[in-house]
Amino acid sequence: MAEKRIDIQYRGHRIIANLGGAMVYPEKHPIDGSSQGESLANAKAFIDAKYNERQKKRTAPHIGTVDDYAEALAALKLGAHERAMLSAHYRAEGRRLTATQLAESAGWDGFSSANSHYGRLGKRVAEHVELDLKGRDDEAWTQALAEFDEDTRQWTMHDDLAKALLRLNIV
């Protein structure tokens, strides 16, 4: 009896494996294997190697590479408010904005909405590419996207995030 196709999620990727090999998405990277189990194991090893290599290139554990951000933003469904905040942040002088300015870019009156929504976006990005963040609140999650300056109360967008936004034509 022929083995059934295996379709799983692994570290933010979809792997479809059958007797003849596997395919890793979103890259559409073909994987060889002499059995379904071997194909699946080889696909997981490919993904693990990709993440291990990226981790070496990160400037800090909580900051992704251009490839990390591009992969996450392409895979995640961004709302209009998230696109508006990312665009405003990118276009700001020095790529620095306060939470109030981020809120205004999305059409909100107060900074708490921006903190909540930008934090959730940071969480989704961090989880997708396995960034190591200190803490589990909106400020910690936002650190995946930008650094906070206590003195000016401004968030400065990470350079690699800015480059990924350009690569994906989001800004």
TORVEX-703961 format. One record per atom (N, C-alpha, C): residue number from 1; residue in three letters; chain; atom name; x, y, z. Coordinates in steps of 0.2 Angstrom, whole numbers. Layout:
BEGIN
- gunu; domi; dotor; lonu; X; Y; Z
- NUM; ALA; A; CA; X; Y; Z
...
***
This chain:
BEGIN
- gunu; domi; dotor; lonu; X; Y; Z
- 1; MET; A; N; 4; -6; 0
- 1; MET; A; CA; 0; 0; 0
- 1; MET; A; C; 4; 6; 0
- 2; ALA; A; N; 3; 11; -4
- 2; ALA; A; CA; 7; 17; -5
- 2; ALA; A; C; 6; 21; 1
- 3; GLU; A; N; 12; 25; 3
- 3; GLU; A; CA; 11; 29; 9
- 3; GLU; A; C; 8; 35; 7
- 4; LYS; A; N; 4; 38; 12
- 4; LYS; A; CA; 0; 44; 11
- 4; LYS; A; C; 5; 50; 11
- 5; ARG; A; N; 3; 55; 8
- 5; ARG; A; CA; 7; 61; 9
- 5; ARG; A; C; 6; 64; 16
- 6; ILE; A; N; 12; 67; 18
- 6; ILE; A; CA; 12; 70; 25
- 6; ILE; A; C; 13; 78; 23
- 7; ASP; A; N; 9; 81; 27
- 7; ASP; A; CA; 8; 89; 26
- 7; ASP; A; C; 9; 92; 33
- 8; ILE; A; N; 14; 94; 35
- 8; ILE; A; CA; 15; 97; 42
- 8; ILE; A; C; 18; 104; 42
- 9; GLN; A; N; 17; 107; 48
- 9; GLN; A; CA; 20; 114; 49
- 9; GLN; A; C; 26; 113; 53
- 10; TYR; A; N; 32; 116; 52
- 10; TYR; A; CA; 38; 115; 55
- 10; TYR; A; C; 42; 122; 55
- 11; ARG; A; N; 43; 125; 61
- 11; ARG; A; CA; 46; 131; 62
- 11; ARG; A; C; 44; 136; 57
- 12; GLY; A; N; 38; 137; 56
- 12; GLY; A; CA; 35; 142; 52
- 12; GLY; A; C; 35; 140; 44
- 13; HIS; A; N; 37; 134; 43
- 13; HIS; A; CA; 37; 132; 36
- 13; HIS; A; C; 32; 126; 35
- 14; ARG; A; N; 30; 125; 29
- 14; ARG; A; CA; 25; 120; 27
- 14; ARG; A; C; 30; 115; 24
- 15; ILE; A; N; 29; 108; 26
- 15; ILE; A; CA; 33; 103; 22
- 15; ILE; A; C; 28; 98; 20
- 16; ILE; A; N; 28; 97; 13
- 16; ILE; A; CA; 24; 91; 11
- 16; ILE; A; C; 29; 86; 8
- 17; ALA; A; N; 28; 80; 11
- 17; ALA; A; CA; 32; 74; 10
- 17; ALA; A; C; 28; 68; 7
- 18; ASN; A; N; 31; 65; 2
- 18; ASN; A; CA; 29; 59; 0
- 18; ASN; A; C; 34; 54; -2
- 19; LEU; A; N; 33; 48; -5
- 19; LEU; A; CA; 38; 43; -6
- 19; LEU; A; C; 44; 46; -11
- 20; GLY; A; N; 42; 51; -15
- 20; GLY; A; CA; 47; 53; -20
- 20; GLY; A; C; 51; 59; -17
- 21; GLY; A; N; 50; 62; -12
- 21; GLY; A; CA; 54; 68; -9
- 21; GLY; A; C; 49; 72; -5
- 22; ALA; A; N; 51; 78; -4
- 22; ALA; A; CA; 47; 83; -1
- 22; ALA; A; C; 48; 90; -4
- 23; MET; A; N; 44; 95; -2
- 23; MET; A; CA; 44; 102; -4
- 23; MET; A; C; 43; 106; 2
- 24; VAL; A; N; 48; 111; 3
- 24; VAL; A; CA; 48; 115; 9
- 24; VAL; A; C; 45; 122; 6
- 25; TYR; A; N; 40; 125; 10
- 25; TYR; A; CA; 37; 131; 8
- 25; TYR; A; C; 38; 136; 14
- 26; PRO; A; N; 39; 142; 12
- 26; PRO; A; CA; 37; 146; 6
- 26; PRO; A; C; 42; 146; 1
- 27; GLU; A; N; 48; 143; 2
- 27; GLU; A; CA; 53; 144; -3
- 27; GLU; A; C; 52; 139; -9
- 28; LYS; A; N; 48; 134; -8
- 28; LYS; A; CA; 47; 129; -14
- 28; LYS; A; C; 53; 126; -15
- 29; HIS; A; N; 57; 124; -10
- 29; HIS; A; CA; 63; 121; -10
- 29; HIS; A; C; 62; 113; -11
- 30; PRO; A; N; 64; 110; -16
- 30; PRO; A; CA; 63; 102; -16
- 30; PRO; A; C; 69; 99; -12
- 31; ILE; A; N; 66; 93; -9
- 31; ILE; A; CA; 71; 89; -5
- 31; ILE; A; C; 70; 82; -7
- 32; ASP; A; N; 76; 79; -8
- 32; ASP; A; CA; 77; 72; -10
- 32; ASP; A; C; 77; 67; -3
- 33; GLY; A; N; 75; 61; -5
- 33; GLY; A; CA; 75; 56; 1
- 33; GLY; A; C; 73; 50; -2
- 34; SER; A; N; 75; 44; 0
- 34; SER; A; CA; 74; 38; -2
- 34; SER; A; C; 67; 35; 1
- 35; SER; A; N; 65; 38; 6
- 35; SER; A; CA; 58; 36; 9
- 35; SER; A; C; 55; 43; 11
- 36; GLN; A; N; 48; 42; 13
- 36; GLN; A; CA; 45; 48; 15
- 36; GLN; A; C; 48; 50; 22
- 37; GLY; A; N; 50; 46; 26
- 37; GLY; A; CA; 53; 47; 32
- 37; GLY; A; C; 59; 51; 31
- 38; GLU; A; N; 63; 49; 27
- 38; GLU; A; CA; 70; 52; 25
- 38; GLU; A; C; 69; 59; 22
- 39; SER; A; N; 64; 59; 18
- 39; SER; A; CA; 62; 66; 15
- 39; SER; A; C; 60; 71; 20
- 40; LEU; A; N; 56; 69; 24
- 40; LEU; A; CA; 54; 73; 30
- 40; LEU; A; C; 59; 75; 34
- 41; ALA; A; N; 64; 70; 36
- 41; ALA; A; CA; 70; 72; 40
- 41; ALA; A; C; 74; 77; 37
- 42; ASN; A; N; 75; 76; 30
- 42; ASN; A; CA; 80; 80; 26
- 42; ASN; A; C; 77; 87; 26
- 43; ALA; A; N; 70; 88; 25
- 43; ALA; A; CA; 67; 94; 25
- 43; ALA; A; C; 68; 98; 31
- 44; LYS; A; N; 67; 94; 37
- 44; LYS; A; CA; 68; 97; 44
- 44; LYS; A; C; 75; 100; 45
- 45; ALA; A; N; 80; 96; 42
- 45; ALA; A; CA; 87; 97; 43
- 45; ALA; A; C; 88; 103; 39
- 46; PHE; A; N; 85; 104; 33
- 46; PHE; A; CA; 86; 110; 29
- 46; PHE; A; C; 84; 116; 32
- 47; ILE; A; N; 78; 116; 35
- 47; ILE; A; CA; 75; 122; 39
- 47; ILE; A; C; 80; 123; 45
- 48; ASP; A; N; 82; 118; 49
- 48; ASP; A; CA; 86; 119; 55
- 48; ASP; A; C; 92; 123; 53
- 49; ALA; A; N; 95; 120; 47
- 49; ALA; A; CA; 102; 123; 45
- 49; ALA; A; C; 101; 131; 43
- 50; LYS; A; N; 95; 132; 40
- 50; LYS; A; CA; 94; 139; 38
- 50; LYS; A; C; 93; 143; 44
- 51; TYR; A; N; 90; 141; 49
- 51; TYR; A; CA; 89; 145; 55
- 51; TYR; A; C; 96; 146; 59
- 52; ASN; A; N; 99; 140; 59
- 52; ASN; A; CA; 106; 141; 62
- 52; ASN; A; C; 111; 146; 59
- 53; GLU; A; N; 111; 146; 52
- 53; GLU; A; CA; 115; 151; 49
- 53; GLU; A; C; 113; 158; 50
- 54; ARG; A; N; 106; 159; 50
- 54; ARG; A; CA; 103; 166; 51
- 54; ARG; A; C; 105; 168; 58
- 55; GLN; A; N; 105; 164; 63
- 55; GLN; A; CA; 106; 166; 70
- 55; GLN; A; C; 113; 168; 70
- 56; LYS; A; N; 118; 165; 67
- 56; LYS; A; CA; 125; 168; 67
- 56; LYS; A; C; 125; 175; 64
- 57; LYS; A; N; 121; 177; 59
- 57; LYS; A; CA; 121; 183; 56
- 57; LYS; A; C; 118; 189; 60
- 58; ARG; A; N; 114; 187; 65
- 58; ARG; A; CA; 110; 192; 68
- 58; ARG; A; C; 115; 196; 73
- 59; THR; A; N; 113; 203; 73
- 59; THR; A; CA; 117; 208; 77
- 59; THR; A; C; 116; 207; 84
- 60; ALA; A; N; 110; 204; 86
- 60; ALA; A; CA; 108; 203; 93
- 60; ALA; A; C; 102; 198; 93
- 61; PRO; A; N; 102; 194; 98
- 61; PRO; A; CA; 97; 189; 98
- 61; PRO; A; C; 90; 191; 97
- 62; HIS; A; N; 88; 197; 98
- 62; HIS; A; CA; 81; 199; 97
- 62; HIS; A; C; 80; 203; 90
- 63; ILE; A; N; 85; 204; 86
- 63; ILE; A; CA; 85; 207; 80
- 63; ILE; A; C; 86; 202; 74
- 64; GLY; A; N; 81; 202; 70
- 64; GLY; A; CA; 82; 198; 64
- 64; GLY; A; C; 86; 200; 59
- 65; THR; A; N; 88; 196; 54
- 65; THR; A; CA; 91; 198; 48
- 65; THR; A; C; 86; 200; 43
- 66; VAL; A; N; 89; 203; 37
- 66; VAL; A; CA; 84; 205; 32
- 66; VAL; A; C; 80; 199; 30
- 67; ASP; A; N; 83; 194; 29
- 67; ASP; A; CA; 80; 188; 27
- 67; ASP; A; C; 75; 185; 32
- 68; ASP; A; N; 76; 186; 38
- 68; ASP; A; CA; 71; 184; 43
- 68; ASP; A; C; 65; 188; 43
- 69; TYR; A; N; 66; 195; 42
- 69; TYR; A; CA; 60; 200; 42
- 69; TYR; A; C; 57; 199; 36
- 70; ALA; A; N; 60; 198; 30
- 70; ALA; A; CA; 57; 197; 24
- 70; ALA; A; C; 52; 191; 24
- 71; GLU; A; N; 55; 185; 26
- 71; GLU; A; CA; 51; 179; 27
- 71; GLU; A; C; 45; 180; 31
- 72; ALA; A; N; 46; 183; 37
- 72; ALA; A; CA; 40; 184; 42
- 72; ALA; A; C; 35; 188; 39
- 73; LEU; A; N; 37; 194; 36
- 73; LEU; A; CA; 32; 199; 33
- 73; LEU; A; C; 28; 196; 27
- 74; ALA; A; N; 32; 192; 23
- 74; ALA; A; CA; 29; 189; 17
- 74; ALA; A; C; 24; 183; 20
- 75; ALA; A; N; 25; 180; 25
- 75; ALA; A; CA; 21; 174; 27
- 75; ALA; A; C; 15; 177; 31
- 76; LEU; A; N; 16; 182; 35
- 76; LEU; A; CA; 11; 185; 39
- 76; LEU; A; C; 6; 189; 36
- 77; LYS; A; N; 0; 189; 37
- 77; LYS; A; CA; -5; 193; 34
- 77; LYS; A; C; -5; 199; 38
- 78; LEU; A; N; -3; 205; 35
- 78; LEU; A; CA; -3; 211; 38
- 78; LEU; A; C; -9; 215; 37
- 79; GLY; A; N; -12; 218; 43
- 79; GLY; A; CA; -18; 222; 42
- 79; GLY; A; C; -16; 229; 40
- 80; ALA; A; N; -21; 233; 38
- 80; ALA; A; CA; -19; 240; 35
- 80; ALA; A; C; -16; 244; 40
- 81; HIS; A; N; -18; 243; 47
- 81; HIS; A; CA; -15; 247; 52
- 81; HIS; A; C; -8; 245; 53
- 82; GLU; A; N; -6; 239; 52
- 82; GLU; A; CA; 1; 237; 53
- 82; GLU; A; C; 5; 240; 47
- 83; ARG; A; N; 3; 239; 41
- 83; ARG; A; CA; 6; 242; 36
- 83; ARG; A; C; 7; 250; 36
- 84; ALA; A; N; 2; 253; 39
- 84; ALA; A; CA; 2; 260; 40
- 84; ALA; A; C; 8; 262; 45
- 85; MET; A; N; 8; 258; 51
- 85; MET; A; CA; 13; 260; 56
- 85; MET; A; C; 20; 258; 53
- 86; LEU; A; N; 21; 253; 50
- 86; LEU; A; CA; 27; 251; 47
- 86; LEU; A; C; 30; 256; 42
- 87; SER; A; N; 25; 259; 38
- 87; SER; A; CA; 27; 264; 33
- 87; SER; A; C; 29; 270; 36
- 88; ALA; A; N; 25; 272; 41
- 88; ALA; A; CA; 26; 279; 44
- 88; ALA; A; C; 33; 278; 48
- 89; HIS; A; N; 34; 273; 51
- 89; HIS; A; CA; 40; 272; 55
- 89; HIS; A; C; 46; 272; 50
- 90; TYR; A; N; 46; 269; 44
- 90; TYR; A; CA; 51; 268; 39
- 90; TYR; A; C; 52; 275; 37
- 91; ARG; A; N; 47; 279; 36
- 91; ARG; A; CA; 48; 286; 32
- 91; ARG; A; C; 50; 292; 37
- 92; ALA; A; N; 49; 290; 44
- 92; ALA; A; CA; 51; 295; 49
- 92; ALA; A; C; 58; 297; 49
- 93; GLU; A; N; 60; 303; 51
- 93; GLU; A; CA; 67; 305; 51
- 93; GLU; A; C; 71; 301; 56
- 94; GLY; A; N; 76; 298; 54
- 94; GLY; A; CA; 80; 293; 58
- 94; GLY; A; C; 76; 287; 59
- 95; ARG; A; N; 71; 286; 56
- 95; ARG; A; CA; 66; 280; 57
- 95; ARG; A; C; 64; 279; 65
- 96; ARG; A; N; 63; 285; 68
- 96; ARG; A; CA; 62; 286; 75
- 96; ARG; A; C; 55; 289; 76
- 97; LEU; A; N; 50; 286; 79
- 97; LEU; A; CA; 44; 288; 81
- 97; LEU; A; C; 42; 286; 88
- 98; THR; A; N; 38; 291; 91
- 98; THR; A; CA; 35; 289; 98
- 98; THR; A; C; 29; 284; 97
- 99; ALA; A; N; 27; 281; 102
- 99; ALA; A; CA; 21; 277; 101
- 99; ALA; A; C; 14; 281; 99
- 100; THR; A; N; 14; 287; 102
- 100; THR; A; CA; 9; 292; 100
- 100; THR; A; C; 9; 293; 92
- 101; GLN; A; N; 15; 294; 89
- 101; GLN; A; CA; 15; 295; 82
- 101; GLN; A; C; 14; 289; 78
- 102; LEU; A; N; 16; 283; 81
- 102; LEU; A; CA; 14; 277; 78
- 102; LEU; A; C; 6; 276; 78
- 103; ALA; A; N; 3; 278; 83
- 103; ALA; A; CA; -4; 277; 84
- 103; ALA; A; C; -8; 282; 79
- 104; GLU; A; N; -5; 288; 78
- 104; GLU; A; CA; -8; 293; 73
- 104; GLU; A; C; -8; 290; 66
- 105; SER; A; N; -2; 287; 65
- 105; SER; A; CA; -1; 284; 58
- 105; SER; A; C; -6; 279; 56
- 106; ALA; A; N; -9; 276; 61
- 106; ALA; A; CA; -14; 271; 60
- 106; ALA; A; C; -21; 274; 61
- 107; GLY; A; N; -22; 280; 63
- 107; GLY; A; CA; -28; 283; 64
- 107; GLY; A; C; -31; 283; 71
- 108; TRP; A; N; -27; 281; 76
- 108; TRP; A; CA; -29; 281; 82
- 108; TRP; A; C; -27; 287; 86
- 109; ASP; A; N; -31; 288; 92
- 109; ASP; A; CA; -29; 294; 96
- 109; ASP; A; C; -24; 293; 101
- 110; GLY; A; N; -24; 287; 104
- 110; GLY; A; CA; -19; 286; 110
- 110; GLY; A; C; -14; 281; 108
- 111; PHE; A; N; -8; 282; 112
- 111; PHE; A; CA; -2; 278; 111
- 111; PHE; A; C; -4; 270; 113
- 112; SER; A; N; -8; 269; 117
- 112; SER; A; CA; -9; 262; 120
- 112; SER; A; C; -11; 258; 114
- 113; SER; A; N; -15; 260; 109
- 113; SER; A; CA; -17; 256; 104
- 113; SER; A; C; -11; 254; 100
- 114; ALA; A; N; -7; 259; 98
- 114; ALA; A; CA; 0; 257; 95
- 114; ALA; A; C; 4; 252; 99
- 115; ASN; A; N; 5; 253; 105
- 115; ASN; A; CA; 9; 249; 109
- 115; ASN; A; C; 6; 242; 108
- 116; SER; A; N; -1; 241; 109
- 116; SER; A; CA; -4; 234; 108
- 116; SER; A; C; -3; 231; 102
- 117; HIS; A; N; -4; 235; 96
- 117; HIS; A; CA; -4; 232; 90
- 117; HIS; A; C; 3; 231; 87
- 118; TYR; A; N; 7; 236; 88
- 118; TYR; A; CA; 14; 235; 86
- 118; TYR; A; C; 18; 230; 90
- 119; GLY; A; N; 16; 229; 96
- 119; GLY; A; CA; 18; 224; 100
- 119; GLY; A; C; 16; 217; 98
- 120; ARG; A; N; 10; 216; 96
- 120; ARG; A; CA; 7; 210; 93
- 120; ARG; A; C; 11; 208; 87
- 121; LEU; A; N; 12; 213; 82
- 121; LEU; A; CA; 15; 212; 76
- 121; LEU; A; C; 23; 210; 78
- 122; GLY; A; N; 26; 213; 82
- 122; GLY; A; CA; 33; 211; 84
- 122; GLY; A; C; 33; 204; 87
- 123; LYS; A; N; 27; 202; 91
- 123; LYS; A; CA; 27; 195; 93
- 123; LYS; A; C; 26; 190; 87
- 124; ARG; A; N; 22; 192; 83
- 124; ARG; A; CA; 21; 187; 77
- 124; ARG; A; C; 27; 186; 73
- 125; VAL; A; N; 31; 192; 72
- 125; VAL; A; CA; 37; 191; 68
- 125; VAL; A; C; 42; 187; 72
- 126; ALA; A; N; 43; 189; 79
- 126; ALA; A; CA; 48; 185; 83
- 126; ALA; A; C; 46; 178; 83
- 127; GLU; A; N; 40; 176; 84
- 127; GLU; A; CA; 38; 169; 84
- 127; GLU; A; C; 40; 165; 77
- 128; HIS; A; N; 38; 169; 72
- 128; HIS; A; CA; 39; 166; 65
- 128; HIS; A; C; 47; 164; 64
- 129; VAL; A; N; 51; 169; 66
- 129; VAL; A; CA; 58; 167; 65
- 129; VAL; A; C; 63; 166; 71
- 130; GLU; A; N; 59; 165; 76
- 130; GLU; A; CA; 62; 162; 83
- 130; GLU; A; C; 67; 167; 85
- 131; LEU; A; N; 65; 174; 86
- 131; LEU; A; CA; 70; 179; 89
- 131; LEU; A; C; 69; 178; 97
- 132; ASP; A; N; 75; 179; 100
- 132; ASP; A; CA; 75; 178; 108
- 132; ASP; A; C; 74; 185; 111
- 133; LEU; A; N; 68; 186; 114
- 133; LEU; A; CA; 66; 192; 117
- 133; LEU; A; C; 66; 191; 124
- 134; LYS; A; N; 68; 197; 128
- 134; LYS; A; CA; 68; 197; 135
- 134; LYS; A; C; 61; 200; 137
- 135; GLY; A; N; 57; 196; 140
- 135; GLY; A; CA; 50; 198; 142
- 135; GLY; A; C; 45; 195; 138
- 136; ARG; A; N; 39; 196; 140
- 136; ARG; A; CA; 33; 194; 137
- 136; ARG; A; C; 27; 199; 137
- 137; ASP; A; N; 29; 205; 136
- 137; ASP; A; CA; 24; 211; 135
- 137; ASP; A; C; 25; 215; 129
- 138; ASP; A; N; 20; 219; 128
- 138; ASP; A; CA; 20; 223; 122
- 138; ASP; A; C; 27; 227; 120
- 139; GLU; A; N; 30; 229; 126
- 139; GLU; A; CA; 37; 233; 125
- 139; GLU; A; C; 42; 227; 122
- 140; ALA; A; N; 42; 222; 126
- 140; ALA; A; CA; 47; 217; 124
- 140; ALA; A; C; 46; 214; 117
- 141; TRP; A; N; 40; 213; 115
- 141; TRP; A; CA; 38; 211; 108
- 141; TRP; A; C; 40; 216; 103
- 142; THR; A; N; 39; 222; 105
- 142; THR; A; CA; 41; 228; 100
- 142; THR; A; C; 48; 228; 99
- 143; GLN; A; N; 52; 226; 103
- 143; GLN; A; CA; 59; 225; 103
- 143; GLN; A; C; 61; 221; 97
- 144; ALA; A; N; 57; 217; 94
- 144; ALA; A; CA; 58; 213; 88
- 144; ALA; A; C; 59; 218; 82
- 145; LEU; A; N; 55; 223; 82
- 145; LEU; A; CA; 55; 228; 77
- 145; LEU; A; C; 59; 234; 78
- 146; ALA; A; N; 60; 236; 84
- 146; ALA; A; CA; 63; 243; 85
- 146; ALA; A; C; 66; 243; 92
- 147; GLU; A; N; 71; 248; 93
- 147; GLU; A; CA; 74; 249; 100
- 147; GLU; A; C; 71; 255; 103
- 148; PHE; A; N; 69; 255; 109
- 148; PHE; A; CA; 66; 260; 113
- 148; PHE; A; C; 71; 264; 117
- 149; ASP; A; N; 71; 271; 116
- 149; ASP; A; CA; 75; 276; 119
- 149; ASP; A; C; 71; 279; 125
- 150; GLU; A; N; 73; 277; 131
- 150; GLU; A; CA; 69; 280; 137
- 150; GLU; A; C; 69; 287; 137
- 151; ASP; A; N; 75; 291; 135
- 151; ASP; A; CA; 75; 298; 136
- 151; ASP; A; C; 71; 301; 131
- 152; THR; A; N; 70; 299; 125
- 152; THR; A; CA; 66; 303; 120
- 152; THR; A; C; 59; 299; 119
- 153; ARG; A; N; 58; 294; 122
- 153; ARG; A; CA; 52; 290; 122
- 153; ARG; A; C; 51; 288; 114
- 154; GLN; A; N; 56; 287; 110
- 154; GLN; A; CA; 55; 285; 103
- 154; GLN; A; C; 57; 278; 102
- 155; TRP; A; N; 54; 275; 97
- 155; TRP; A; CA; 56; 269; 94
- 155; TRP; A; C; 60; 270; 88
- 156; THR; A; N; 66; 267; 88
- 156; THR; A; CA; 70; 267; 81
- 156; THR; A; C; 70; 260; 78
- 157; MET; A; N; 67; 260; 72
- 157; MET; A; CA; 66; 254; 68
- 157; MET; A; C; 73; 251; 67
- 158; HIS; A; N; 73; 244; 67
- 158; HIS; A; CA; 79; 240; 66
- 158; HIS; A; C; 81; 241; 58
- 159; ASP; A; N; 87; 242; 57
- 159; ASP; A; CA; 89; 243; 50
- 159; ASP; A; C; 87; 237; 45
- 160; ASP; A; N; 88; 231; 48
- 160; ASP; A; CA; 87; 225; 44
- 160; ASP; A; C; 79; 225; 42
- 161; LEU; A; N; 75; 227; 47
- 161; LEU; A; CA; 68; 227; 46
- 161; LEU; A; C; 66; 232; 40
- 162; ALA; A; N; 70; 238; 40
- 162; ALA; A; CA; 69; 243; 35
- 162; ALA; A; C; 71; 240; 28
- 163; LYS; A; N; 76; 237; 28
- 163; LYS; A; CA; 78; 234; 21
- 163; LYS; A; C; 73; 229; 19
- 164; ALA; A; N; 71; 225; 24
- 164; ALA; A; CA; 66; 220; 22
- 164; ALA; A; C; 59; 223; 19
- 165; LEU; A; N; 57; 229; 22
- 165; LEU; A; CA; 51; 232; 20
- 165; LEU; A; C; 52; 235; 13
- 166; LEU; A; N; 58; 237; 11
- 166; LEU; A; CA; 60; 239; 4
- 166; LEU; A; C; 60; 233; 0
- 167; ARG; A; N; 63; 228; 2
- 167; ARG; A; CA; 63; 222; -3
- 167; ARG; A; C; 56; 219; -5
- 168; LEU; A; N; 52; 220; 0
- 168; LEU; A; CA; 45; 217; -1
- 168; LEU; A; C; 40; 222; -4
- 169; ASN; A; N; 43; 228; -5
- 169; ASN; A; CA; 39; 234; -8
- 169; ASN; A; C; 33; 236; -3
- 170; ILE; A; N; 34; 235; 3
- 170; ILE; A; CA; 29; 237; 8
- 170; ILE; A; C; 29; 245; 9
- 171; VAL; A; N; 35; 248; 8
- 171; VAL; A; CA; 36; 255; 9
- 171; VAL; A; C; 37; 258; 2
***
